[in-house]
Amino acid sequence: MNENHIFVDTNILIGAFAGIQSDERCLQYLYSLRGKKLFISSLSIAQFVSLFQKKRTFFEIAEHVRYLLSKFVVISFTEKDIETAIAIEHQDMEDTMQYVLSQKLKCLNFITNNKKDFRYFHNIDVFSSSTIRAIEN
């Protein structure tokens, strides 16, 4: 596992762009870290767009996505990743897919506001937007 690799779950991105202050502060903190690589999944981009497409214009969403692309490395998922997630047999398949994607680049740190669904994955450190400062520079 790589302690310098940080995977950010979709709910943090959505919260930050929806104006939730703890999620906004979380992203600002992550952006300020030196020596860390930030990752999101292509699934997160699709979920982000799907959620905001009814609330924002195409151009606003495109601007948000470009911004995310400038801050994060996007991990693509494959059919094999989907099969791996299914094989884990965890109740929340979307969270399991995010976990599987985070493991492609050996992300030790996982940031989500849905910590309870990640308690079964013992090889990662899970933080919420309110506990993120535990990650050292």
C-alpha positions in Angstrom: 0.0 0.0 0.0 1.2 3.5 -0.7 0.6 6.0 2.1 1.1 8.9 -0.4 -1.9 7.7 -2.5 -5.2 9.1 -1.4 -8.5 8.0 -3.0 -11.4 10.4 -2.7 -15.0 9.0 -2.8 -17.7 10.6 -4.9 -19.7 11.8 -1.9 -16.9 14.2 -1.0 -16.8 15.7 -4.5 -20.5 16.1 -4.6 -20.7 17.6 -1.2 -17.9 20.1 -2.0 -19.6 21.3 -5.2 -23.0 21.4 -3.5 -21.6 23.8 -0.9 -21.1 21.6 2.1 -18.4 23.4 4.0 -16.7 20.4 5.6 -16.3 18.8 2.2 -15.0 22.0 0.7 -12.5 22.3 3.5 -11.5 18.7 3.0 -10.7 19.2 -0.7 -8.8 22.4 0.0 -6.8 20.6 2.6 -6.1 17.7 0.3 -5.0 20.1 -2.5 -2.5 21.7 -0.1 -0.7 18.4 0.8 2.8 18.0 -0.6 4.1 14.7 -1.8 0.6 13.1 -2.0 -1.2 11.9 -5.1 -5.0 12.4 -5.2 -7.2 9.8 -7.1 -10.8 9.6 -8.1 -12.5 7.1 -10.3 -14.1 7.5 -13.7 -17.2 6.2 -12.0 -17.1 9.2 -9.7 -17.0 11.6 -12.7 -20.0 9.8 -14.2 -21.9 10.0 -10.9 -21.0 13.6 -10.4 -22.2 14.6 -13.8 -25.4 12.5 -13.4 -26.3 14.2 -10.2 -25.6 17.8 -11.3 -26.9 17.6 -14.8 -30.4 18.5 -13.8 -29.2 21.4 -11.5 -26.5 23.0 -13.5 -25.8 24.0 -17.1 -23.7 21.9 -19.4 -21.0 24.6 -19.3 -21.0 24.7 -15.4 -20.6 20.9 -15.2 -17.9 20.9 -17.8 -16.0 23.5 -15.9 -16.3 21.5 -12.7 -15.1 18.3 -14.4 -12.1 20.1 -15.9 -11.3 21.4 -12.5 -11.5 17.9 -11.0 -9.3 16.6 -13.8 -6.7 19.3 -12.9 -6.6 18.2 -9.3 -6.9 14.4 -9.4 -5.6 11.4 -11.3 -8.7 9.5 -12.7 -8.6 5.8 -12.4 -10.6 4.0 -15.1 -12.6 0.9 -14.4 -12.8 -2.2 -16.5 -15.0 -5.3 -16.8 -12.4 -7.1 -14.7 -12.8 -4.5 -11.9 -16.5 -5.0 -12.0 -16.1 -8.7 -11.7 -13.7 -8.3 -8.8 -16.3 -6.1 -7.0 -19.0 -8.6 -7.5 -16.8 -11.4 -6.2 -16.3 -9.5 -2.9 -20.1 -9.9 -2.3 -20.4 -6.7 -0.2 -23.9 -5.2 0.2 -23.0 -1.9 -1.3 -21.6 -2.7 -4.8 -20.9 0.9 -5.7 -18.7 1.4 -2.7 -17.0 -1.9 -3.4 -16.3 -0.8 -6.9 -14.7 2.4 -5.6 -12.6 0.3 -3.2 -11.5 -2.0 -6.0 -10.5 1.0 -8.1 -8.6 2.5 -5.2 -6.6 -0.7 -4.9 -5.5 -0.6 -8.5 -3.0 2.1 -7.5 -2.6 0.9 -3.9 -4.2 3.8 -2.2 -3.8 3.4 1.5 -5.9 6.4 2.4 -9.6 6.5 1.5 -11.7 9.6 2.0 -15.5 9.2 2.3 -18.4 10.4 4.3 -19.8 6.9 4.3 -17.2 5.3 6.5 -19.4 2.5 7.8 -19.5 0.8 4.3 -15.7 0.7 4.2 -15.1 -0.9 7.7 -14.9 -4.3 6.1 -11.8 -3.4 4.1 -9.0 -3.8 6.5 -6.1 -2.8 4.3 -7.0 0.9 4.0 -7.2 3.8 6.3 -10.7 5.4 6.0 -11.2 9.1 6.8 -14.2 11.4 6.6 -14.1 15.0 5.6 -14.1 15.9 9.3 -11.2 13.5 10.3 -9.0 14.2 7.2 -6.4 16.2 9.1 -5.1 12.9 10.5 -3.2 12.4 7.2 0.2 13.9 7.8 2.2 16.0 5.3 
